[in-house]
């Protein structure tokens, strides 16, 4: 598997982001969906990566700079047929490494509170993320879980 910076213009990544947004809407009420579409992911404060094995897309992830010391993980997604193969763990390690190289002191994320998001919460906990309150404009929401990790 190799991870590369992605400009979000390829067909495969467009389809994965569309699938990601659809899944978020299936599991969360509209007001609790914080996933970003392609145009929003192209913002200058967001770095986006895709994971590949040869010509096959495995997954993606993004890092949004909230301020010079704080980043937010966005758009972590694994292609369905590659679930439970370590794709998300590799992407998360990559994002943590980039955040550390940028001298961030904190890395945070928002994910869902429903059962469908339990594997994601477990992954983040395994990498040292702890539950926290809302950050950067998020508000308390029973459908959201906020997690953070000091770097």
N, CA and C atoms as a LAMMPS dump frame, in Angstrom:
ITEM: TIMESTEP
0
ITEM: NUMBER OF ATOMS
453
ITEM: BOX BOUNDS ff ff ff
-5.0000000000000000e+02 5.0000000000000000e+02
-5.0000000000000000e+02 5.0000000000000000e+02
-5.0000000000000000e+02 5.0000000000000000e+02
ITEM: ATOMS id mol type element x y z
1 1 1 N 0.849 -1.179 0
2 1 2 C 0 0 0
3 1 3 C 0.889 1.235 0
4 2 1 N 0.511 2.215 -0.808
5 2 2 C 1.209 3.489 -0.754
6 2 3 C 0.168 4.6 -0.633
7 3 1 N 0.567 5.66 0.042
8 3 2 C -0.316 6.801 0.283
9 3 3 C 0.249 7.986 -0.482
10 4 1 N -0.631 8.671 -1.21
11 4 2 C -0.192 9.829 -1.986
12 4 3 C -1.149 10.996 -1.776
13 5 1 N -0.6 12.196 -1.915
14 5 2 C -1.463 13.375 -1.896
15 5 3 C -2.362 13.299 -3.122
16 6 1 N -3.606 13.705 -2.947
17 6 2 C -4.605 13.534 -4.001
18 6 3 C -5.273 14.875 -4.278
19 7 1 N -5.499 15.183 -5.559
20 7 2 C -6.144 16.45 -5.926
21 7 3 C -7.668 16.329 -6.025
22 8 1 N -8.207 15.148 -5.729
23 8 2 C -9.652 14.906 -5.708
24 8 3 C -10.311 15.079 -7.074
25 9 1 N -9.589 14.785 -8.138
26 9 2 C -10.175 14.888 -9.47
27 9 3 C -10.373 13.531 -10.141
28 10 1 N -9.846 12.465 -9.567
29 10 2 C -9.989 11.15 -10.178
30 10 3 C -11.368 10.546 -9.969
31 11 1 N -11.776 9.696 -10.902
32 11 2 C -13.08 9.043 -10.823
33 11 3 C -13.21 8.199 -9.549
34 12 1 N -12.176 7.427 -9.212
35 12 2 C -12.25 6.537 -8.058
36 12 3 C -12.46 7.307 -6.757
37 13 1 N -11.697 8.394 -6.596
38 13 2 C -11.814 9.144 -5.341
39 13 3 C -13.152 9.882 -5.288
40 14 1 N -13.633 10.359 -6.429
41 14 2 C -14.947 11.009 -6.468
42 14 3 C -16.038 10.038 -6.02
43 15 1 N -15.955 8.801 -6.503
44 15 2 C -16.945 7.794 -6.126
45 15 3 C -16.854 7.457 -4.641
46 16 1 N -15.626 7.373 -4.106
47 16 2 C -15.471 7.056 -2.682
48 16 3 C -16.015 8.185 -1.807
49 17 1 N -15.777 9.425 -2.171
50 17 2 C -16.305 10.549 -1.391
51 17 3 C -17.832 10.578 -1.494
52 18 1 N -18.372 10.293 -2.648
53 18 2 C -19.834 10.215 -2.795
54 18 3 C -20.4 9.103 -1.893
55 19 1 N -19.745 7.945 -1.884
56 19 2 C -20.165 6.838 -1.012
57 19 3 C -20.066 7.234 0.461
58 20 1 N -18.997 7.94 0.797
59 20 2 C -18.793 8.408 2.174
60 20 3 C -19.933 9.324 2.608
61 21 1 N -20.256 10.294 1.788
62 21 2 C -21.344 11.224 2.116
63 21 3 C -22.679 10.5 2.22
64 22 1 N -22.935 9.578 1.312
65 22 2 C -24.178 8.811 1.349
66 22 3 C -24.273 8.009 2.646
67 23 1 N -23.183 7.387 3.044
68 23 2 C -23.171 6.601 4.279
69 23 3 C -23.408 7.489 5.499
70 24 1 N -22.795 8.666 5.502
71 24 2 C -22.993 9.577 6.632
72 24 3 C -24.468 9.961 6.743
73 25 1 N -25.114 10.195 5.627
74 25 2 C -26.532 10.556 5.635
75 25 3 C -27.432 9.371 5.993
76 26 1 N -26.981 8.163 5.724
77 26 2 C -27.75 6.977 6.109
78 26 3 C -27.725 6.752 7.615
79 27 1 N -26.636 7.152 8.273
80 27 2 C -26.45 6.852 9.688
81 27 3 C -26.645 8.049 10.609
82 28 1 N -26.798 9.241 10.057
83 28 2 C -26.902 10.452 10.872
84 28 3 C -27.983 11.364 10.325
85 29 1 N -28.667 12.098 11.202
86 29 2 C -29.609 13.094 10.693
87 29 3 C -28.838 14.211 9.963
88 30 1 N -29.476 14.87 9.014
89 30 2 C -28.765 15.868 8.19
90 30 3 C -28.006 16.914 8.994
91 31 1 N -28.587 17.392 10.091
92 31 2 C -27.921 18.434 10.88
93 31 3 C -26.674 17.924 11.608
94 32 1 N -26.483 16.603 11.641
95 32 2 C -25.333 16.015 12.324
96 32 3 C -24.291 15.461 11.357
97 33 1 N -24.463 15.688 10.07
98 33 2 C -23.489 15.228 9.083
99 33 3 C -22.458 16.336 8.877
100 34 1 N -21.212 16.029 9.231
101 34 2 C -20.134 17.012 9.115
102 34 3 C -19.108 16.617 8.06
103 35 1 N -19.415 15.587 7.275
104 35 2 C -18.521 15.161 6.2
105 35 3 C -18.509 16.221 5.104
106 36 1 N -17.377 16.334 4.445
107 36 2 C -17.194 17.346 3.41
108 36 3 C -17.275 16.735 2.015
109 37 1 N -17.824 17.493 1.081
110 37 2 C -17.85 17.092 -0.309
111 37 3 C -16.54 17.432 -0.999
112 38 1 N -16.462 17.091 -2.271
113 38 2 C -15.227 17.29 -3.032
114 38 3 C -14.752 18.739 -3.035
115 39 1 N -15.641 19.678 -3.304
116 39 2 C -15.222 21.083 -3.362
117 39 3 C -14.697 21.561 -2.018
118 40 1 N -15.37 21.21 -0.943
119 40 2 C -14.921 21.626 0.389
120 40 3 C -13.575 20.995 0.742
121 41 1 N -13.354 19.761 0.299
122 41 2 C -12.078 19.095 0.581
123 41 3 C -10.913 19.701 -0.19
124 42 1 N -11.21 20.486 -1.212
125 42 2 C -10.151 21.133 -1.99
126 42 3 C -9.719 22.474 -1.38
127 43 1 N -10.26 22.844 -0.241
128 43 2 C -9.904 24.109 0.41
129 43 3 C -8.413 24.123 0.746
130 44 1 N -7.792 25.293 0.716
131 44 2 C -6.34 25.362 0.939
132 44 3 C -5.886 24.887 2.319
133 45 1 N -6.752 24.934 3.313
134 45 2 C -6.358 24.497 4.655
135 45 3 C -6.498 22.988 4.854
136 46 1 N -6.879 22.27 3.802
137 46 2 C -7.068 20.822 3.891
138 46 3 C -6.071 20.106 2.987
139 47 1 N -5.366 19.129 3.568
140 47 2 C -4.513 18.222 2.802
141 47 3 C -5.268 16.899 2.711
142 48 1 N -5.275 16.312 1.534
143 48 2 C -6.055 15.101 1.298
144 48 3 C -5.149 14.032 0.687
145 49 1 N -5.276 12.798 1.195
146 49 2 C -4.476 11.685 0.702
147 49 3 C -5.365 10.51 0.332
148 50 1 N -4.895 9.726 -0.608
149 50 2 C -5.555 8.475 -0.959
150 50 3 C -4.538 7.346 -0.82
151 51 1 N -5.039 6.168 -0.481
152 51 2 C -4.202 4.976 -0.318
153 51 3 C -4.48 4.031 -1.483
154 52 1 N -3.417 3.468 -2.026
155 52 2 C -3.523 2.642 -3.237
156 52 3 C -2.709 1.369 -3.091
157 53 1 N -3.146 0.354 -3.806
158 53 2 C -2.356 -0.852 -4.014
159 53 3 C -2.361 -1.058 -5.523
160 54 1 N -1.246 -0.718 -6.145
161 54 2 C -1.216 -0.703 -7.605
162 54 3 C -2.222 0.319 -8.097
163 55 1 N -3.089 -0.06 -9.055
164 55 2 C -4.071 0.882 -9.586
165 55 3 C -5.373 0.932 -8.78
166 56 1 N -5.434 0.191 -7.668
167 56 2 C -6.688 0.067 -6.925
168 56 3 C -6.724 0.984 -5.697
169 57 1 N -7.767 1.807 -5.619
170 57 2 C -7.975 2.687 -4.481
171 57 3 C -8.407 1.867 -3.269
172 58 1 N -7.747 2.116 -2.13
173 58 2 C -8.07 1.411 -0.886
174 58 3 C -8.819 2.291 0.111
175 59 1 N -8.507 3.578 0.129
176 59 2 C -9.136 4.466 1.102
177 59 3 C -8.599 5.877 1.003
178 60 1 N -9.038 6.712 1.939
179 60 2 C -8.618 8.11 1.926
180 60 3 C -8.678 8.702 3.327
181 61 1 N -8.121 9.884 3.449
182 61 2 C -8.16 10.641 4.693
183 61 3 C -7.665 12.049 4.444
184 62 1 N -8.022 12.957 5.342
185 62 2 C -7.643 14.357 5.177
186 62 3 C -7.265 14.967 6.521
187 63 1 N -6.53 16.059 6.432
188 63 2 C -6.11 16.814 7.605
189 63 3 C -6.414 18.282 7.353
190 64 1 N -7.233 18.854 8.212
191 64 2 C -7.605 20.263 8.107
192 64 3 C -6.848 21.04 9.17
193 65 1 N -6.193 22.117 8.771
194 65 2 C -5.508 22.962 9.746
195 65 3 C -6.52 23.914 10.361
196 66 1 N -6.72 23.77 11.668
197 66 2 C -7.631 24.663 12.396
198 66 3 C -6.899 25.92 12.836
199 67 1 N -5.669 25.752 13.268
200 67 2 C -4.773 26.858 13.577
201 67 3 C -3.357 26.286 13.514
202 68 1 N -2.324 27.101 13.685
203 68 2 C -0.962 26.592 13.498
204 68 3 C -0.548 25.457 14.448
205 69 1 N -1.328 25.179 15.464
206 69 2 C -0.997 24.117 16.424
207 69 3 C -2.047 23.022 16.526
208 70 1 N -3.133 23.143 15.774
209 70 2 C -4.264 22.217 15.946
210 70 3 C -4.796 21.79 14.584
211 71 1 N -4.868 20.479 14.375
212 71 2 C -5.423 19.937 13.149
213 71 3 C -6.63 19.065 13.426
214 72 1 N -7.45 18.883 12.385
215 72 2 C -8.634 18.032 12.494
216 72 3 C -8.584 16.957 11.406
217 73 1 N -8.821 15.72 11.8
218 73 2 C -8.92 14.623 10.852
219 73 3 C -10.292 14.681 10.195
220 74 1 N -10.3 14.577 8.875
221 74 2 C -11.539 14.602 8.103
222 74 3 C -11.531 13.448 7.101
223 75 1 N -12.703 13.035 6.702
224 75 2 C -12.91 12.151 5.549
225 75 3 C -12.112 10.854 5.561
226 76 1 N -11.981 10.235 6.726
227 76 2 C -11.373 8.904 6.78
228 76 3 C -12.385 7.912 6.223
229 77 1 N -11.979 7.177 5.202
230 77 2 C -12.891 6.216 4.58
231 77 3 C -12.083 5.105 3.924
232 78 1 N -12.537 3.88 4.103
233 78 2 C -11.931 2.725 3.454
234 78 3 C -12.937 2.164 2.445
235 79 1 N -12.458 1.802 1.272
236 79 2 C -13.303 1.151 0.276
237 79 3 C -13.852 -0.133 0.909
238 80 1 N -15.137 -0.377 0.755
239 80 2 C -15.811 -1.491 1.447
240 80 3 C -15.093 -2.823 1.325
241 81 1 N -14.642 -3.172 0.133
242 81 2 C -14.026 -4.493 -0.022
243 81 3 C -12.639 -4.576 0.62
244 82 1 N -12.136 -3.462 1.145
245 82 2 C -10.834 -3.463 1.813
246 82 3 C -10.947 -3.192 3.312
247 83 1 N -12.166 -3.243 3.842
248 83 2 C -12.348 -3.058 5.283
249 83 3 C -11.617 -4.155 6.053
250 84 1 N -11.128 -3.792 7.211
251 84 2 C -10.443 -4.692 8.137
252 84 3 C -9.152 -5.287 7.573
253 85 1 N -8.492 -4.501 6.732
254 85 2 C -7.192 -4.907 6.184
255 85 3 C -6.077 -3.967 6.644
256 86 1 N -6.407 -3.03 7.535
257 86 2 C -5.394 -2.109 8.039
258 86 3 C -5.259 -0.811 7.268
259 87 1 N -6.141 -0.571 6.315
260 87 2 C -6.055 0.651 5.499
261 87 3 C -6.229 1.891 6.373
262 88 1 N -7.264 1.906 7.201
263 88 2 C -7.526 3.075 8.046
264 88 3 C -6.387 3.312 9.034
265 89 1 N -5.835 2.241 9.587
266 89 2 C -4.724 2.398 10.532
267 89 3 C -3.511 3.012 9.842
268 90 1 N -3.221 2.564 8.616
269 90 2 C -2.092 3.146 7.869
270 90 3 C -2.345 4.62 7.565
271 91 1 N -3.557 4.944 7.143
272 91 2 C -3.882 6.331 6.833
273 91 3 C -3.8 7.187 8.092
274 92 1 N -4.314 6.676 9.192
275 92 2 C -4.273 7.43 10.447
276 92 3 C -2.824 7.665 10.878
277 93 1 N -1.977 6.657 10.769
278 93 2 C -0.557 6.845 11.095
279 93 3 C 0.057 7.923 10.205
280 94 1 N -0.301 7.917 8.936
281 94 2 C 0.216 8.925 8.009
282 94 3 C -0.22 10.326 8.441
283 95 1 N -1.493 10.485 8.743
284 95 2 C -2.007 11.801 9.143
285 95 3 C -1.367 12.265 10.445
286 96 1 N -1.215 11.377 11.402
287 96 2 C -0.559 11.739 12.671
288 96 3 C 0.877 12.186 12.397
289 97 1 N 1.569 11.477 11.509
290 97 2 C 2.938 11.854 11.162
291 97 3 C 3.02 13.225 10.517
292 98 1 N 2.107 13.524 9.61
293 98 2 C 2.085 14.844 8.968
294 98 3 C 1.784 15.92 10.013
295 99 1 N 0.813 15.667 10.876
296 99 2 C 0.467 16.643 11.918
297 99 3 C 1.676 16.922 12.812
298 100 1 N 2.404 15.879 13.183
299 100 2 C 3.6 16.06 14.016
300 100 3 C 4.67 16.844 13.256
301 101 1 N 4.836 16.563 11.96
302 101 2 C 5.848 17.285 11.18
303 101 3 C 5.495 18.762 11.017
304 102 1 N 4.219 19.088 11.124
305 102 2 C 3.779 20.487 11.066
306 102 3 C 3.849 21.16 12.429
307 103 1 N 4.32 20.431 13.428
308 103 2 C 4.434 20.917 14.81
309 103 3 C 3.087 21.183 15.453
310 104 1 N 2.053 20.481 15.016
311 104 2 C 0.779 20.574 15.718
312 104 3 C 0.975 19.972 17.106
313 105 1 N 0.295 20.53 18.063
314 105 2 C 0.346 19.967 19.412
315 105 3 C -0.92 19.197 19.735
316 106 1 N -1.918 19.315 18.876
317 106 2 C -3.196 18.652 19.112
318 106 3 C -3.821 18.248 17.782
319 107 1 N -4.423 17.071 17.785
320 107 2 C -5.116 16.551 16.624
321 107 3 C -6.482 16.083 17.099
322 108 1 N -7.546 16.556 16.47
323 108 2 C -8.906 16.267 16.933
324 108 3 C -9.751 15.726 15.788
325 109 1 N -10.933 15.233 16.137
326 109 2 C -11.851 14.713 15.131
327 109 3 C -13.262 14.67 15.683
328 110 1 N -14.212 14.608 14.764
329 110 2 C -15.617 14.389 15.078
330 110 3 C -16.032 13.135 14.337
331 111 1 N -16.757 12.258 15.026
332 111 2 C -17.322 11.071 14.399
333 111 3 C -18.701 10.835 14.983
334 112 1 N -19.393 9.858 14.462
335 112 2 C -20.753 9.599 14.928
336 112 3 C -20.799 8.828 16.229
337 113 1 N -21.907 8.98 16.937
338 113 2 C -22.109 8.274 18.21
339 113 3 C -22.864 6.958 18.029
340 114 1 N -23.397 6.733 16.827
341 114 2 C -24.203 5.539 16.585
342 114 3 C -23.32 4.293 16.452
343 115 1 N -23.944 3.138 16.536
344 115 2 C -23.223 1.858 16.474
345 115 3 C -22.412 1.711 15.188
346 116 1 N -22.892 2.249 14.097
347 116 2 C -22.162 2.142 12.825
348 116 3 C -20.769 2.764 12.902
349 117 1 N -20.56 3.687 13.832
350 117 2 C -19.282 4.368 13.974
351 117 3 C -18.394 3.753 15.055
352 118 1 N -18.843 2.673 15.689
353 118 2 C -18.068 2.025 16.755
354 118 3 C -16.677 1.594 16.278
355 119 1 N -16.531 0.997 15.09
356 119 2 C -15.18 0.634 14.647
357 119 3 C -14.254 1.847 14.509
358 120 1 N -14.78 2.956 14.041
359 120 2 C -13.963 4.17 13.911
360 120 3 C -13.532 4.66 15.295
361 121 1 N -14.462 4.704 16.233
362 121 2 C -14.116 5.155 17.593
363 121 3 C -13.057 4.241 18.216
364 122 1 N -13.178 2.946 17.994
365 122 2 C -12.198 1.991 18.528
366 122 3 C -10.817 2.22 17.904
367 123 1 N -10.792 2.471 16.608
368 123 2 C -9.516 2.745 15.934
369 123 3 C -8.856 3.976 16.533
370 124 1 N -9.615 5.048 16.665
371 124 2 C -9.038 6.285 17.196
372 124 3 C -8.567 6.089 18.638
373 125 1 N -9.316 5.379 19.438
374 125 2 C -8.908 5.11 20.827
375 125 3 C -7.608 4.3 20.844
376 126 1 N -7.495 3.338 19.952
377 126 2 C -6.277 2.519 19.884
378 126 3 C -5.049 3.372 19.566
379 127 1 N -5.247 4.489 18.875
380 127 2 C -4.152 5.385 18.532
381 127 3 C -3.995 6.54 19.523
382 128 1 N -4.619 6.411 20.681
383 128 2 C -4.4 7.394 21.741
384 128 3 C -5.35 8.568 21.772
385 129 1 N -6.39 8.551 20.969
386 129 2 C -7.369 9.634 21.016
387 129 3 C -8.294 9.413 22.2
388 130 1 N -8.635 10.494 22.86
389 130 2 C -9.52 10.462 24.025
390 130 3 C -10.741 11.327 23.747
391 131 1 N -11.828 10.986 24.413
392 131 2 C -13.057 11.751 24.246
393 131 3 C -12.868 13.152 24.804
394 132 1 N -13.49 14.119 24.141
395 132 2 C -13.383 15.517 24.548
396 132 3 C -14.681 16.215 24.184
397 133 1 N -14.747 17.48 24.478
398 133 2 C -15.906 18.276 24.113
399 133 3 C -15.776 18.806 22.694
400 134 1 N -16.815 19.481 22.217
401 134 2 C -16.779 20.07 20.877
402 134 3 C -15.624 21.065 20.738
403 135 1 N -15.14 21.215 19.539
404 135 2 C -14.032 22.125 19.238
405 135 3 C -14.334 22.848 17.93
406 136 1 N -13.675 23.928 17.691
407 136 2 C -13.701 24.659 16.417
408 136 3 C -15.091 24.843 15.816
409 137 1 N -16.013 25.328 16.598
410 137 2 C -17.339 25.645 16.067
411 137 3 C -18.353 24.524 16.136
412 138 1 N -17.928 23.317 16.454
413 138 2 C -18.895 22.24 16.67
414 138 3 C -19.682 22.544 17.94
415 139 1 N -20.861 21.986 18.056
416 139 2 C -21.667 22.142 19.263
417 139 3 C -22.023 20.771 19.811
418 140 1 N -22.445 20.73 21.065
419 140 2 C -22.893 19.463 21.639
420 140 3 C -23.994 18.894 20.763
421 141 1 N -23.874 17.621 20.474
422 141 2 C -24.823 16.949 19.594
423 141 3 C -24.845 15.483 20.015
424 142 1 N -25.987 14.932 20.369
425 142 2 C -26.03 13.536 20.79
426 142 3 C -25.614 12.562 19.682
427 143 1 N -25.569 13.014 18.445
428 143 2 C -25.166 12.161 17.327
429 143 3 C -23.681 12.258 17.009
430 144 1 N -22.957 13.107 17.729
431 144 2 C -21.529 13.311 17.494
432 144 3 C -20.709 12.917 18.707
433 145 1 N -19.518 12.418 18.405
434 145 2 C -18.505 12.139 19.417
435 145 3 C -17.272 12.926 18.996
436 146 1 N -16.646 13.573 19.953
437 146 2 C -15.438 14.353 19.693
438 146 3 C -14.278 13.679 20.404
439 147 1 N -13.152 13.607 19.72
440 147 2 C -11.973 12.964 20.278
441 147 3 C -10.749 13.834 19.948
442 148 1 N -9.735 13.738 20.806
443 148 2 C -8.527 14.524 20.58
444 148 3 C -7.314 13.748 21.085
445 149 1 N -6.175 14.154 20.586
446 149 2 C -4.917 13.543 21
447 149 3 C -3.851 14.624 21.025
448 150 1 N -3.083 14.647 22.089
449 150 2 C -1.935 15.551 22.167
450 150 3 C -0.793 14.929 21.383
451 151 1 N -0.05 15.763 20.671
452 151 2 C 1.083 15.277 19.898
453 151 3 C 2.388 15.736 20.544
